[in-house]
């Protein structure tokens, strides 16, 4: 629709749409511009379109709006009549307020050249993710569960991923389907050093907002308010499954648990991966190259991008996503028993439409 007047209630007018055969949980992104009509001209007052994410059900039921005024398409204006210069003229002072930016690192406040939440930096990082140049990477933060979730979201719906990141930066919260991400004060004002001595980030601002933000939203007791918050970052499989399902994913199969899965468990997950499903598995990170972990306890979430295979020497390979990259992460020259001792099954989902 183009330049359609609002109703007296500030609602948009009804208009016909084509037949939609998608589930009510399907995520749509609303895009809108506002125009100010005067006697002679019509001016666009939102040069950058307003965007907000809602499900098809919310659109169909009239719930595609927020009770918080600034989270809807809006602009603000002041009205008044100035004395003409012939009558002496006058000066009026108008106070313009801007809400505080939700995410501010205590060691890198607004204006700091290394501010990890700088607007231009965040926009560039979001654009890179939207175009698939790189993927979520927790690096020094203990948020592998949220990383697995956002990797799947970015692969399936890069538009929804980008919108969620933008809403977190603007409002400090977002909603993906029925999944509400609303991190607390501590998470939105994290402490700690965000950079290594050589200047590399320990975690990107986009990843702190999304990954730490999601994990902090689940913690009612422990706050994820610093890069070294390992306890607050551990994700149980029930929680991870709930994230996916609330966002609109359908769970197809699960064999994840506290004990190691067997060969049949690997075969089952291979079968689902071969059919195009999302396979998210729980492992001990000692399975992966560069890890020095000597235990066989469940410690890490990964997403399969291929099948578990075994070469003529009996060594295992698996293309998977972890630490921001997709590759064969399995340590070289490791056999099936080594793999099984560090493998705790997984959860299978339908890709998000």
Secondary structure, 3 states (H helix, E strand, C coil): CCCCCCCCCCCCCCCCCCCCCCCCCCEEEEEECCEEECCCCEEECCCCCEEEEEEHHHHHCCCCCCCCHHHCCCCCCCCCCCCCHHHCCCCCCCCCCCCCCCCCECCECCCCCCCCCCHHHHHHHHHHHHCCCCCCCCCCCCCHHHHHHHHHHHHHCHHHHHHHHHHHHHHCCEEECCEEECCCHHHHCCECCCECCCCCECCCHHHHHHHHHHHHHHCCCCCCCECCCCHHHCCCHHHHHHHHHHCCCCEEEECCCCCCCCHHHHHHHHHHHHCCCEEEEEECHHHECCCCCCCCCCCEEEEECCCCEECCCCCEECEEEECCEEEECECCCCCHHHHHCCEEEEEEECCCC
